[in-house]
Amino acid sequence: MMTASEIRRQFLDFFEQKGHKIVPSVPIVVKNDPTLLFINAGMNPFKDIFLGNAPAQYSRIADTQKCLRVSGKHNDLEEVGVDTYHHTMFEMLGNWSFGDYFKEEAISYAWELLTEVYKLPKDRLYVTIFEGDAKENLAKDEESKEIWKKYIAEDRILLGNKKDNFWEMGDVGPCGPCTEIHFDSRNDAERARIDGKTLVNGDDPNVIEIWNNVFMEFNRKADKSLEHLPNKHVDTGMGFERLVRIIQSKTSNYDTDIFMPIIESVEKMCGKKYGFSDTKSDIAFRVIADHIRAISFTIADGQIPSNTGAGYVIRRILRRAVRYGYSFLDFQTPFMHQLVSLLANQFSDVFPELTAQKDYLSQVIREEENSFFATLSKGIKIFNDLTANHEKSISGKDAFTLYDTYGFPFDLTQLMAQEAGIMVDEAAFEKELQIQKDRSKNATKLETEDWEIINPELDGKATQFIGYTDFESNASIVKIRKVVAKNQSFYQIVLDKTPFYAESGGQVGDSGELILGNQKIYIYNTVKENDTIFHLTKEIEIADLKENFTAQINKTKRSLTTKNHSATHLLQASLRNVLGAHVEQKGSLVNEKLLRFDFSHFAKLTDEEIQKLESMVNAKIQAQIDLKEEQNIPIDEAKSRGVMALFGEKYGEFVRVITFDAAFSQELCGGTHVKNTGEIEYFKIISESSISAGVRRIEAITSQAVLEFYQGKEAQLEEIALAMKNPQKLLPAIQNLMQETAQQRKTIEQYEKYIVNAEVQKISSSLSTPMGAMISLGDFSSEIVKNIATQLRSKHNDVAIALVYEEKEKMKVAIAISDAIQSSESLMANQIAKELGQAFHGGGGGQPSFSVVTLEMSTSKEALSKKWLELVQK
């Protein structure tokens, strides 16, 4: 049986023999495209070529691209693992033609590879072509049909509608008809009973699409009209996991040698067997086998699990896998991290980034698992509290709070509710979830108008960046368009050449001006989407945009930013020297104010380590090391020299190398840098912290900011000395003051303890019954009142008492209820506090045993007492 690795290799070898350049997969995490969090299709890396924003380096290429899909038709996260052929992370095999071959070659290549190389039986193959669309004035794809008739019987060439056989990149952009290839993997008896062509595109798990050939020939404009592209392109995608399933004659993608080694490892870990069924335990095996891939590849490509954006997606995938293992395979402790080494070995020949980072990946995943097991424990406690107060059901709002606030999976809430014999309002939960989705969608909604071409002769050419050496230049506007995001409008301007550095690699984009005589366009930021540089401005009030402008950046901002960027390189090299070679950059921010550097490390830095880092960086600054900048270096040569490259960064065949002392710091980098380290002047670390499992963050300043930092410290010392009446020795004076303060604090604590005991004694002796009493205390602090309430609860096991006191010109009511009363009378302090607040226009809350409500001083104590007794006696 052909292995998955052999199948992948044959695909790439086949297209290499057909004159295609084999290119590596780009990182799965998208960093310079606001419309995507992750690469979700093989064409994403080539978007700019299709858009005409960048030239193609090669006219023919082929690759296997890492992709991640967690939403959309057939790809909802909650369905992955339930069926046998959808995944979160998958490989997309693709071959591409940029203005070279078109339908004839694309179809012939696909047929030759499938039937002659992979030797798939021809009588199990069907193809679809675009049937046309009268509303769009799009004709039936007769050309593809005539080509297919050379290879396959005409009754196996099926018509597909616009939904299935007209591919579009999005609401706007390149699009065109496509032809799909489908495979019927049913047994002979089933095939004889039902004709396979009736099941194509019918969601039958055994009659599936394996390859899509898209013929890009149109551009969808913002007004929904279509125009012909200047060049025709071929964009194909074949699902690797599906292909392997077919060639290995399996009925499920998970039964192939892509997933079975992971499933077998999980079997050994949990002591259960995978049964190739749709039971909950078998679904759990598939979920874990799928999700460990998505988690590992995205973290390796630089996306740390977090509570927002792409990081939240990864955290959600990881928690779903852990939840399935916990609920159905009896895992009570972290287990996912143990699969990383196996996965890394499996992909070492094609995706070596897993092997290079497997220890780091294991650590991060284990920490995330630990955190989620703690969340599960907390969520179960909250669930139990909810069910104690809800005899028959859990509201959708409470279930959503468990899910959204505490990260507790909704299906686990349903499972536990079912076991407890109570209902969950699923419809209300889904409503709350949809509200959140709509809010998130609206927050990220982006509307773009069509490009207005200003100088047509310049359109289609890449912007020339000259900002490494020049701070201003002559420039012509190529095109502009209006964009609306978060109800704010702005314009994107593309120039033929620019000194403006576009935000990239952690360095912020330049700001500045486009100058025409006495008229100016203020550029507030410069960004890069894919490989196109956009200059952003709020308004354009110049009538004739065809004129030649002077593009001028903010030199002060650039200079300070550049110093911070070069210091970041010195810091990374110093970190590896001080902490070890395991340190890898995991994120950065470089602007004119500070530098922020995130790196892999699993322990808090000591004061000694921070001092060593500062000393090492400052020594390199004082050494006045000249910058060595090398452009257009072959990436293989750079890597062979040991030049630092970032995992998850997209590099081309030729790279730029920045060196400050070859024995100390060599990095691949596209940012701006000082010509000599002496220009940085000074370096100071101002904070060090943890931002996630296995990732630390350092914030630092350079140059004038360091002087201002120390000047601020000096001013503070002077203020302190003045406040202490300028003692000759400041430190001993401060230490004496601290000792005096500590002694006074002890005295106060003893006095407060005396007050608490006295009040408890007085209240206890005056009560005929502690049930339902309201006591006025006068002017007390909340801390003292809480201590009084705590002692009353411990002294009386049947107490339900309200303590009225004043604090900061507010009336407050502290409610204390013993555990016995809570159980026997169903009295909850937090519920009573809520009702008192509603009755007297106040607010507050707390726990069932102790809560505080804050009211206005004008509140009638008689009315308050009456309401209190009403609530207690109720």
PyMOL commands that set and color helices and strands:
alter all, ss='L'
color gray80, all
select helices_A, chain A and resi 4-17+44-51+77-79+103-117+122-124+142-148+154-156+162-165+188-193+196-198+240-247+253-255+260-270+280-300+309-328+336-346+353-356+358-389+396-404+410-420+426-443+456-458+555-578+607-622+635-640+677-680+703-723+730-766+782-795+819-825+829-839+861-873
alter helices_A, ss='H'
color red, helices_A
select strands_A, chain A and resi 21-22+60-68+89-98+125-130+157-160+166-168+173-184+207-220+226-239+393-394+423-424+446-448+452-453+464-465+472-485+488-495+497-498+512-516+519-523+525-529+532-537+548-553+585-590+595-600+628-634+654-660+665-668+683-692+695-702+771-779+800-807+810-817+843-846+850-855
alter strands_A, ss='S'
color yellow, strands_A
deselect
rebuild
show_as cartoon
